[in-house]
Each structure stands twice: as structure tokens, then as C-alpha cells.
Amino acid sequence: MTKVHEHSGNVSLLRPLALAAAVLAGVAASGAARAQGKAPFGPWQAKVLRNHPLVGQIIDAKTLAPVSRKQLEERLGKAAIAIFGEVHDNPDHHRIQARLLRAFAKGRGKPPKVVYEMIPLDKEGALSALKGARKLSANAVFDIVDWDKSGWPSRALYAPVMRATVDISGLPVPAGLPRDLVRKVSKQGLAALTRMQIGQYRLGPLPPKMQKALEKDIIKSHCDMIPPAAARAMAPVQRLRDALLAAQLADAWQKAGSAALIAGDGHARKDRGAPYYLKRQKAPFMGTRARDIPDPLVVWLAEANDKAATIRDLLPKDASPAQLADIIIVTPRAKREDPCERFRKFMRHKNKSGKMDN
């Protein structure tokens, strides 16, 4: 984590004290807000751990100092690209995304484009049928992309952010990986792509340490129940998802002058998610000039954890907060079944059928 070093004697001693006081003041303020039901983004819809001491906090990931909602919105107003991470089934995350998306769009001469992980790229043609619609609505978008059959959480959960998208920008930009391509890359790796696609999406090899960390994270996200060989097979799919999100986001920014991405926290992480491939997009390709794509402002929506005492406890352990995001917002946890228990049942079936190699 980078720090700002002060060079005058008195200031260097006082700054840590001031920062500590600010953090304590922020915690006290957020506690009082929760007690009154007026947290920065309340009242909460998710029910688990609503009274956790970290819930309601907005934190600068670099300094770990509290940030007010007004300060966050000011930073969004200055950013050309914003990335809003989420936990997909948490209703508060989509409410917050909607509010921040409206703040991001406010005062711009041209409406920003809004890119969605949840809408696959092959729905672009279907969405074009809605261009010029006299009364475009969130439900019209959900209908045209077959949202209810997509496997994503219900349209009711995503309605706030989709309504905000339609209000400020019109049609969303699809950026999800089509299922047929997922299957091909799962079986063949990046060999399923053309050399042109690999270059276009900047899918050259990762540094070995980063590749290993990615595979380790895939194993962890599958409850430590898949073998390394399976993680190696899944890694190209994850990389392609991130690269496609970045490519669509860069294209949207270039067309509109500003753009936002709605995606899962794993795709939002700065060190190897979509922001990493956005940086790769800056490099020249096939004789073209390098693109001066601005750095995104990454907002990471984190759920409270009953074992967490600090913000750091809510984030992946393999990177510092500043390597993951710029802003962290803590919300209650959505009530859900234990995903590892469900995956355990799936793995038992897989192992019996002999389809998972060691």
C-alpha cells in the first residue's frame, strides 16, 4: 500500500494522528447514521449483519480513510471511466450502483455508456431492435436479452441499476462472454481464438506469478474442491471475460467520452481483472496508435462478514486494498444458501461420473 510521506518534522508526526482521528470520526458517524436508519446508502434491503460496525462505511482503499458520499460523488464526476463491482445477488449493491451511476452521469455534456457483464455480446443484435423506441424501459431491456432465462439473479434485483442505465444512457452495452465461446475456450484454451482476437483482446501470456495467483484464486472460489488441472483449464475463460469487459469498456469510452462498467467484484479488481486489461488496451495494436485510455475509478462493493474486524478482512487476501480498488463500500450480507455445500454436491456427482481429472 502506497503512502504519502511528509518531510517536515512536525507534520510527519501529526499526520498519522490526524488520520487516526478521521478514521475514528468516520466510524462514529457511520454508527450514528445506522442507529438513525440513515446510513449513506440505507435503508438496507439485505438482512444479514445489518448492524455490523463496518456496514455503511465508504473507505478510500489507498489511505483506508473514510470518504463521505459527497466526496465519492465528486470523484465520480471527475472520472472518465468508472467500474462498479458487486456481489450479484445482493439487492443493496444494485441500489448503490444506480445512485452512483446517476452521480457519474450528472453534469456531463454527453451521456456515458454503461457496459454490463451480465448481457452477453451476442445480444447486441437483439438490443439494436430497441434503438429509437419511444418509451424505452428497464423491462424492455430485460425482455429483449432473455434475462429471466440467463441464470443471473432476478430482474427485480437488477431493476434499480438498469432503470438508471436507461434513464441516463438508453441501451446498455453488452460485454458478457457468449456461452458457446465459454464452452470452446473451456475445452481448447485460447487456441479456440484466432491470432487476431488474441491480439485484439491483449491476451498475451500473464507473468508467471500472476498466472499462478489467478489459478489459486479459481481453486479458492470453487471452495478448494477442484484440482489444479481444472483451474488451469478455467483460467483462459476468466481471462477472456476480463479482456472482453475491458475491450467493450474502452470502446464505449471512446464513443461517448465516458463509460461505466457493471460487473462482479472479481472482474473489477485492479490487479488482474478488467482494469488490468484496460491498461493493456493502451498499447498499440497491428500498427495502430496507442490509445490514451484514462485509468478507471474502481468502486468495490463488499459484504460484511461476522469474523471481520477491519476493511481488509472483507477483501481477498492475495492483494492489498489499493491493488484491488479505489473505493470500498460495505453493505450487509445477502441471505443465501451455502454455495460450498451446493458445489460439494455437484463435485460428488462429477467425481462419480469420472469427468473431473486430477
PEZI-V183473 format. One record per pair of residues at least 24 apart in sequence whose C-alpha atoms are under 10 Angstrom apart, sorted by sequence separation. I is the first residue (numbers start at 0). J is the second residue. D is the distance in whole Angstrom. If there is no record, write none. Layout:
# PEZI-V183473
I_J_D + I_J_D
This chain:
# PEZI-V183473
29_53_8 + 30_54_9 + 75_99_8 + 76_100_10 + 79_103_9 + 137_161_6 + 138_162_9 + 210_234_8 + 213_237_9 + 241_265_9 + 242_266_10 + 297_321_10 + 299_323_8 + 300_324_10 + 27_52_9 + 29_54_8 + 30_55_8 + 75_100_9 + 76_101_10 + 78_103_8 + 79_104_10 + 119_144_8 + 136_161_9 + 137_162_5 + 140_165_9 + 213_238_9 + 241_266_6 + 248_273_9 + 298_323_9 + 299_324_6 + 303_328_10 + 304_329_10 + 26_52_8 + 29_55_6 + 30_56_9 + 72_98_9 + 75_101_10 + 76_102_7 + 77_103_8 + 118_144_7 + 136_162_7 + 137_163_9 + 139_165_10 + 240_266_8 + 241_267_8 + 248_274_10 + 269_295_9 + 297_323_8 + 298_324_6 + 299_325_8 + 300_326_8 + 301_327_7 + 302_328_8 + 303_329_6 + 304_330_10 + 26_53_8 + 28_55_10 + 29_56_6 + 72_99_7 + 75_102_7 + 76_103_5 + 117_144_10 + 118_145_9 + 135_162_10 + 137_164_8 + 241_268_10 + 245_272_9 + 246_273_9 + 249_276_10 + 269_296_10 + 297_324_5 + 298_325_6 + 299_326_6 + 300_327_6 + 301_328_6 + 302_329_6 + 303_330_6 + 304_331_8 + 305_332_10 + 26_54_10 + 28_56_9 + 29_57_9 + 39_67_8 + 40_68_8 + 71_99_9 + 72_100_9 + 74_102_10 + 75_103_5 + 76_104_7 + 118_146_8 + 136_164_10 + 137_165_6 + 210_238_10 + 237_265_10 + 238_266_9 + 244_272_9 + 245_273_5 + 249_277_7 + 269_297_7 + 296_324_8 + 297_325_5 + 298_326_5 + 299_327_5 + 300_328_5 + 301_329_5 + 302_330_5 + 303_331_5 + 304_332_7 + 26_55_9 + 39_68_6 + 72_101_9 + 73_102_8 + 74_103_9 + 75_104_9 + 76_105_7 + 117_146_9 + 136_165_7 + 137_166_9 + 140_169_10 + 144_173_10 + 237_266_9 + 242_271_10 + 244_273_6 + 245_274_7 + 248_277_8 + 249_278_10 + 268_297_8 + 295_324_10 + 296_325_6 + 297_326_6 + 298_327_6 + 299_328_6 + 300_329_6 + 301_330_6 + 302_331_6 + 303_332_6 + 26_56_7 + 38_68_10 + 39_69_10 + 72_102_6 + 73_103_9 + 75_105_9 + 76_106_8 + 77_107_10 + 87_117_10 + 119_149_9 + 135_165_7 + 136_166_8 + 140_170_8 + 241_271_8 + 242_272_8 + 243_273_8 + 244_274_9 + 245_275_8 + 246_276_8 + 247_277_10 + 267_297_7 + 268_298_9 + 295_325_9 + 296_326_8 + 297_327_9 + 298_328_7 + 299_329_9 + 300_330_7 + 301_331_9 + 302_332_5 + 303_333_9 + 25_56_8 + 26_57_10 + 68_99_9 + 71_102_9 + 72_103_7 + 76_107_8 + 80_111_9 + 82_113_10 + 118_149_9 + 135_166_9 + 140_171_8 + 241_272_5 + 242_273_6 + 245_276_6 + 246_277_7 + 249_280_8 + 267_298_8 + 268_299_8 + 301_332_9 + 302_333_8 + 25_57_9 + 71_103_10 + 79_111_9 + 80_112_10 + 81_113_9 + 82_114_9 + 117_149_8 + 137_169_9 + 240_272_9 + 241_273_5 + 242_274_9 + 244_276_9 + 245_277_5 + 249_281_9 + 267_299_7 + 25_58_9 + 69_102_10 + 72_105_10 + 80_113_10 + 117_150_9 + 118_151_10 + 136_169_9 + 137_170_9 + 202_235_9 + 205_238_10 + 238_271_9 + 240_273_8 + 241_274_8 + 242_275_8 + 243_276_9 + 244_277_9 + 245_278_9 + 246_279_10 + 264_297_10 + 267_300_10 + 117_151_7 + 135_169_7 + 136_170_9 + 137_171_10 + 238_272_8 + 239_273_10 + 241_275_8 + 242_276_5 + 243_277_10 + 245_279_9 + 246_280_7 + 264_298_9 + 265_299_9 + 117_152_10 + 135_170_8 + 237_272_9 + 238_273_9 + 241_276_7 + 242_277_8 + 245_280_8 + 260_295_10 + 264_299_6 + 22_58_9 + 29_65_10 + 202_238_7 + 241_277_9 + 257_293_10 + 259_295_9 + 263_299_9 + 264_300_7 + 132_169_10 + 201_238_10 + 202_239_7 + 239_276_10 + 242_279_9 + 253_290_9 + 258_295_9 + 259_296_9 + 260_297_9 + 262_299_10 + 263_300_9 + 264_301_8 + 29_67_10 + 131_169_9 + 200_238_10 + 201_239_9 + 238_276_9 + 242_280_9 + 253_291_10 + 259_297_10 + 25_64_8 + 26_65_8 + 130_169_9 + 131_170_10 + 200_239_8 + 202_241_10 + 253_292_8 + 25_65_6 + 129_169_9 + 130_170_8 + 200_240_10 + 202_242_7 + 252_292_8 + 22_63_8 + 23_64_9 + 24_65_9 + 25_66_8 + 129_170_8 + 200_241_9 + 201_242_7 + 202_243_10 + 249_290_9 + 252_293_9 + 22_64_6 + 23_65_9 + 25_67_9 + 197_239_9 + 200_242_6 + 201_243_10 + 249_291_10 + 250_292_10 + 21_64_7 + 22_65_6 + 45_88_10 + 46_89_10 + 127_170_8 + 188_231_9 + 189_232_10 + 199_242_9 + 200_243_7 + 249_292_7 + 18_62_9 + 19_63_10 + 20_64_10 + 21_65_7 + 22_66_9 + 45_89_7 + 126_170_7 + 185_229_10 + 188_232_7 + 199_243_10 + 200_244_10 + 201_245_10 + 249_293_9 + 18_63_9 + 19_64_8 + 21_66_10 + 44_89_9 + 45_90_6 + 126_171_8 + 187_232_8 + 188_233_8 + 189_234_10 + 190_235_10 + 197_242_10 + 200_245_8 + 201_246_9 + 220_265_10 + 18_64_7 + 44_90_6 + 45_91_6 + 115_161_10 + 126_172_9 + 185_231_10 + 186_232_7 + 188_234_8 + 189_235_6 + 200_246_7 + 18_65_9 + 43_90_9 + 44_91_6 + 45_92_9 + 126_173_9 + 185_232_6 + 186_233_9 + 188_235_6 + 189_236_8 + 192_239_10 + 199_246_8 + 200_247_10 + 268_315_10 + 43_91_6 + 44_92_10 + 113_161_9 + 123_171_9 + 184_232_8 + 185_233_6 + 187_235_9 + 188_236_8 + 270_318_8 + 42_91_9 + 43_92_10 + 123_172_8 + 184_233_8 + 185_234_9 + 189_238_9 + 216_265_10 + 269_318_10 + 270_319_10 + 274_323_10 + 41_91_8 + 44_94_9 + 113_163_10 + 114_164_9 + 122_172_9 + 123_173_6 + 184_234_10 + 185_235_7 + 186_236_10 + 189_239_8 + 264_314_10 + 265_315_9 + 268_318_10 + 274_324_10 + 40_91_8 + 43_94_9 + 113_164_6 + 122_173_7 + 123_174_9 + 184_235_7 + 185_236_6 + 188_239_10 + 269_320_10 + 270_321_9 + 271_322_9 + 272_323_9 + 40_92_10 + 112_164_8 + 113_165_9 + 120_172_8 + 121_173_8 + 122_174_9 + 181_233_9 + 184_236_6 + 185_237_10 + 268_320_10 + 269_321_8 + 270_322_6 + 271_323_9 + 41_94_9 + 111_164_9 + 118_171_8 + 119_172_9 + 120_173_5 + 121_174_9 + 122_175_9 + 183_236_9 + 184_237_10 + 268_321_10 + 269_322_6 + 270_323_6 + 40_94_8 + 41_95_9 + 110_164_10 + 113_167_9 + 118_172_8 + 119_173_5 + 120_174_5 + 121_175_8 + 181_235_9 + 182_236_9 + 268_322_8 + 269_323_5 + 270_324_9 + 40_95_7 + 112_167_9 + 113_168_7 + 118_173_5 + 119_174_6 + 120_175_5 + 121_176_8 + 122_177_9 + 181_236_6 + 184_239_9 + 268_323_5 + 269_324_6 + 39_95_10 + 110_166_10 + 111_167_8 + 112_168_6 + 113_169_9 + 114_170_9 + 115_171_7 + 116_172_9 + 117_173_8 + 118_174_6 + 119_175_4 + 120_176_6 + 121_177_6 + 180_236_9 + 181_237_9 + 267_323_8 + 268_324_6 + 269_325_9 + 110_167_6 + 111_168_6 + 112_169_8 + 113_170_8 + 114_171_6 + 115_172_6 + 116_173_7 + 117_174_7 + 118_175_5 + 119_176_5 + 120_177_6 + 121_178_9 + 267_324_8 + 268_325_10 + 3_61_10 + 40_98_9 + 109_167_10 + 110_168_5 + 111_169_10 + 112_170_8 + 113_171_5 + 114_172_4 + 115_173_5 + 116_174_5 + 117_175_6 + 118_176_8 + 119_177_5 + 120_178_10 + 181_239_9 + 213_271_8 + 265_323_9 + 2_61_8 + 3_62_9 + 101_160_9 + 104_163_10 + 109_168_9 + 110_169_9 + 112_171_7 + 113_172_6 + 114_173_6 + 115_174_6 + 116_175_5 + 117_176_9 + 118_177_9 + 119_178_8 + 180_239_10 + 181_240_9 + 212_271_9 + 213_272_10 + 264_323_9 + 0_60_9 + 1_61_7 + 2_62_7 + 97_157_9 + 100_160_8 + 104_164_10 + 112_172_7 + 113_173_9 + 114_174_6 + 115_175_7 + 116_176_8 + 176_236_9 + 264_324_9 + 0_61_6 + 1_62_8 + 96_157_10 + 97_158_9 + 98_159_9 + 99_160_9 + 114_175_9 + 176_237_10 + 209_270_9 + 210_271_9 + 0_62_8 + 90_152_10 + 94_156_9 + 97_159_6 + 98_160_8 + 101_163_7 + 105_167_9 + 209_271_8 + 0_63_10 + 88_151_8 + 89_152_9 + 93_156_7 + 94_157_8 + 96_159_8 + 97_160_4 + 100_163_7 + 101_164_8 + 104_167_7 + 176_239_8 + 177_240_10 + 87_151_8 + 88_152_6 + 92_156_9 + 93_157_6 + 94_158_9 + 95_159_9 + 96_160_6 + 97_161_8 + 99_163_9 + 100_164_8 + 103_167_10 + 104_168_9 + 175_239_10 + 176_240_6 + 87_152_7 + 88_153_8 + 90_155_9 + 91_156_9 + 92_157_9 + 93_158_8 + 94_159_6 + 95_160_8 + 96_161_10 + 97_162_8 + 98_163_8 + 101_166_9 + 175_240_7 + 176_241_9 + 87_153_10 + 90_156_5 + 91_157_10 + 93_159_6 + 94_160_6 + 97_163_5 + 101_167_7 + 174_240_8 + 175_241_9 + 205_271_9 + 89_156_8 + 90_157_8 + 92_159_10 + 93_160_6 + 94_161_10 + 96_163_9 + 97_164_8 + 100_167_9 + 101_168_10 + 174_241_9 + 176_243_7 + 88_156_7 + 89_157_9 + 90_158_10 + 91_159_10 + 92_160_9 + 93_161_9 + 96_164_10 + 174_242_10 + 175_243_7 + 176_244_9 + 87_156_9 + 88_157_9 + 90_159_9 + 94_163_10 + 174_243_6 + 175_244_7 + 87_157_9 + 173_243_10 + 174_244_5 + 173_244_9 + 174_245_9 + 174_246_8 + 175_247_9 + 174_247_6 + 173_247_8 + 174_248_8 + 202_276_8 + 172_247_8 + 173_248_10 + 201_276_7 + 172_248_9 + 200_276_8 + 201_277_9 + 203_279_10 + 200_277_9 + 201_278_10 + 202_279_9 + 172_250_10 + 201_279_6 + 172_251_8 + 200_279_9 + 201_280_7 + 200_280_8 + 201_281_10 + 199_280_8 + 201_282_9 + 198_280_10 + 201_284_9 + 199_283_10 + 200_284_10 + 199_284_7 + 172_258_10 + 174_260_9 + 198_284_7 + 199_285_9 + 168_255_10 + 172_259_10 + 174_261_10 + 175_262_9 + 198_285_8 + 172_260_9 + 174_262_10 + 171_260_10 + 195_284_10 + 168_258_10 + 195_285_9 + 164_259_10 + 216_315_9 + 161_261_10 + 216_316_10 + 160_261_9 + 216_317_9 + 215_317_10 + 213_317_10 + 212_317_8 + 212_318_10 + 224_339_9 + 222_338_8 + 223_339_9 + 221_338_9 + 222_339_6 + 220_338_10 + 221_339_7 + 222_340_9 + 224_342_8 + 220_339_9 + 224_343_7 + 222_342_8 + 221_342_7 + 222_343_8 + 225_346_8 + 221_343_9 + 224_346_7 + 120_243_9 + 224_347_10 + 116_240_8 + 120_244_10 + 116_241_9 + 221_346_10 + 229_355_8 + 116_243_9 + 120_247_9 + 228_355_9 + 229_356_7 + 116_244_7 + 228_356_7 + 229_357_8 + 115_244_8 + 226_355_8 + 227_356_9 + 228_357_6 + 114_244_8 + 225_355_8 + 226_356_7 + 227_357_7 + 114_245_10 + 116_247_10 + 225_356_9 + 226_357_5 + 115_247_9 + 225_357_8 + 114_247_7 + 115_248_9 + 113_247_10 + 114_248_6 + 113_248_8 + 114_249_10 + 112_248_8 + 114_251_8 + 112_250_10 + 113_251_8 + 114_252_10 + 112_251_6 + 113_252_9 + 111_251_8 + 112_252_7 + 111_252_8 + 112_253_10 + 112_254_8 + 111_254_9 + 112_255_6 + 111_255_6 + 112_256_9 + 113_257_9 + 114_258_7 + 115_259_9 + 116_260_8 + 117_261_8 + 110_255_7 + 111_256_7 + 112_257_7 + 113_258_6 + 114_259_6 + 115_260_6 + 116_261_6 + 117_262_7 + 109_255_7 + 110_256_8 + 111_257_5 + 112_258_5 + 113_259_5 + 114_260_5 + 115_261_5 + 116_262_5 + 117_263_9 + 108_255_10 + 109_256_7 + 110_257_8 + 111_258_5 + 112_259_6 + 113_260_6 + 114_261_6 + 115_262_6 + 116_263_8 + 108_256_9 + 109_257_8 + 110_258_9 + 111_259_7 + 112_260_9 + 113_261_7 + 114_262_9 + 115_263_10 + 107_256_9 + 107_257_9 + 116_266_9 + 104_257_9 + 103_257_9 + 104_258_9 + 103_258_9 + 104_259_9 + 103_259_8 + 100_258_10 + 100_259_8 + 100_260_10 + 100_261_10 + 96_261_8 + 82_248_9 + 81_248_10 + 80_248_8 + 93_261_9 + 80_249_9 + 80_251_10 + 80_252_7 + 79_252_8 + 87_262_8 + 79_255_10 + 80_256_9 + 81_257_8 + 82_258_9 + 83_259_7 + 84_260_8 + 85_261_8 + 86_262_9 + 87_263_6 + 79_256_7 + 80_257_6 + 81_258_7 + 82_259_6 + 83_260_6 + 84_261_6 + 85_262_6 + 86_263_6 + 87_264_9 + 79_257_5 + 80_258_5 + 81_259_5 + 82_260_5 + 83_261_5 + 84_262_5 + 85_263_5 + 86_264_7 + 78_257_8 + 79_258_7 + 80_259_6 + 81_260_6 + 82_261_6 + 83_262_6 + 84_263_5 + 85_264_5 + 86_265_9 + 78_258_9 + 79_259_8 + 80_260_8 + 81_261_9 + 82_262_8 + 83_263_8 + 84_264_4 + 85_265_9 + 78_259_10 + 82_263_10 + 83_264_8 + 84_265_8 + 85_266_9 + 82_264_10 + 84_266_7 + 85_267_8 + 83_266_10 + 84_267_5 + 82_266_9 + 83_267_7 + 84_268_8 + 82_267_6 + 82_268_9 + 82_269_10 + 82_273_9 + 82_274_8 + 99_298_10 + 96_298_9 + 96_300_9 + 95_300_9 + 92_299_10 + 93_300_10 + 92_300_7 + 91_300_9 + 92_301_9 + 92_302_9 + 89_300_10 + 91_302_10 + 80_292_9 + 89_301_10 + 79_292_9 + 80_293_7 + 81_294_9 + 82_295_7 + 83_296_9 + 84_297_7 + 85_298_9 + 86_299_9 + 89_302_9 + 79_293_7 + 80_294_7 + 81_295_5 + 82_296_6 + 83_297_6 + 84_298_6 + 85_299_7 + 86_300_7 + 78_293_8 + 79_294_8 + 80_295_5 + 81_296_5 + 82_297_5 + 83_298_5 + 84_299_5 + 85_300_5 + 86_301_7 + 78_294_8 + 79_295_7 + 80_296_6 + 81_297_6 + 82_298_6 + 83_299_6 + 84_300_6 + 85_301_7 + 86_302_8 + 78_295_7 + 79_296_8 + 80_297_9 + 81_298_8 + 82_299_8 + 83_300_8 + 84_301_9 + 85_302_9 + 78_296_6 + 77_296_9 + 75_295_10 + 75_296_7 + 74_296_8 + 75_297_10 + 75_298_10 + 71_298_9 + 95_328_9 + 95_330_10 + 92_328_9 + 60_297_10 + 92_329_9 + 60_298_9 + 92_330_8 + 59_298_10 + 60_299_9 + 91_330_7 + 92_331_10 + 58_298_10 + 84_324_9 + 90_330_10 + 91_331_8 + 57_298_10 + 58_299_10 + 83_324_10 + 89_330_9 + 90_331_10 + 91_332_9 + 92_333_10 + 57_299_10 + 82_324_9 + 89_331_9 + 90_332_10 + 91_333_9 + 57_300_9 + 82_325_10 + 83_326_10 + 84_327_10 + 89_332_7 + 90_333_8 + 88_332_10 + 89_333_5 + 88_333_7 + 89_334_8 + 63_309_10 + 86_332_9 + 87_333_10 + 88_334_9 + 89_335_9 + 54_301_9 + 63_310_8 + 86_333_9 + 88_335_8 + 54_302_8 + 55_303_10 + 63_311_9 + 53_302_9 + 54_303_6 + 53_303_7 + 54_304_10 + 60_310_9 + 52_303_9 + 53_304_9 + 60_311_9 + 51_303_7 + 58_310_8 + 50_303_9 + 51_304_8 + 52_305_10 + 57_310_10 + 48_302_9 + 49_303_8 + 51_305_8 + 53_307_8 + 56_310_9 + 47_302_9 + 48_303_6 + 52_307_9 + 53_308_8 + 71_326_8 + 47_303_8 + 48_304_7 + 51_307_9 + 52_308_8 + 53_309_7 + 54_310_10 + 45_302_10 + 47_304_9 + 48_305_7 + 51_308_9 + 52_309_9 + 53_310_7 + 63_320_8 + 47_305_9 + 61_319_9 + 62_320_9 + 63_321_9 + 60_319_9 + 61_320_7 + 62_321_8 + 53_313_10 + 60_320_5 + 61_321_5 + 66_326_8 + 59_320_9 + 60_321_5 + 61_322_8 + 65_326_10 + 66_327_9 + 58_320_10 + 59_321_8 + 60_322_8 + 61_323_10 + 63_325_10 + 65_327_10 + 66_328_10 + 60_323_8 + 61_324_8 + 62_325_10 + 63_326_9 + 65_328_10 + 60_324_6 + 61_325_7 + 63_327_9 + 59_324_9 + 60_325_5 + 61_326_8 + 59_325_6 + 60_326_5 + 58_325_9 + 59_326_5 + 60_327_6 + 58_326_6 + 59_327_7 + 60_328_10 + 57_326_7 + 58_327_5 + 59_328_9 + 57_327_6 + 58_328_6 + 56_327_8 + 57_328_5 + 58_329_9 + 56_328_6 + 57_329_7 + 55_328_7 + 56_329_6 + 57_330_10 + 54_328_8 + 55_329_6 + 56_330_8 + 53_328_9 + 54_329_5 + 55_330_6 + 53_329_6 + 54_330_5 + 55_331_8 + 52_329_10 + 53_330_8 + 54_331_6 + 51_329_10 + 53_331_9 + 54_332_9 + 51_330_9 + 50_330_10 + 51_331_8 + 49_330_8 + 50_331_8 + 51_332_10 + 48_330_9 + 49_331_5 + 47_330_9 + 48_331_5 + 49_332_8 + 46_330_10 + 47_331_6 + 48_332_6 + 49_333_10 + 45_330_8 + 46_331_7 + 47_332_5 + 48_333_9 + 44_330_10 + 45_331_6 + 46_332_7 + 47_333_6 + 48_334_10 + 43_330_8 + 44_331_8 + 45_332_6 + 46_333_6 + 47_334_6 + 40_328_9 + 43_331_7 + 44_332_10 + 45_333_5 + 46_334_7 + 47_335_10 + 39_328_10 + 40_329_10 + 41_330_9 + 43_332_10 + 44_333_8 + 45_334_7 + 40_330_9 + 38_330_10 + 0_318_9 + 1_319_10 + 0_319_6 + 0_320_8 + 1_321_8 + 0_321_6 + 1_322_10 + 0_322_8
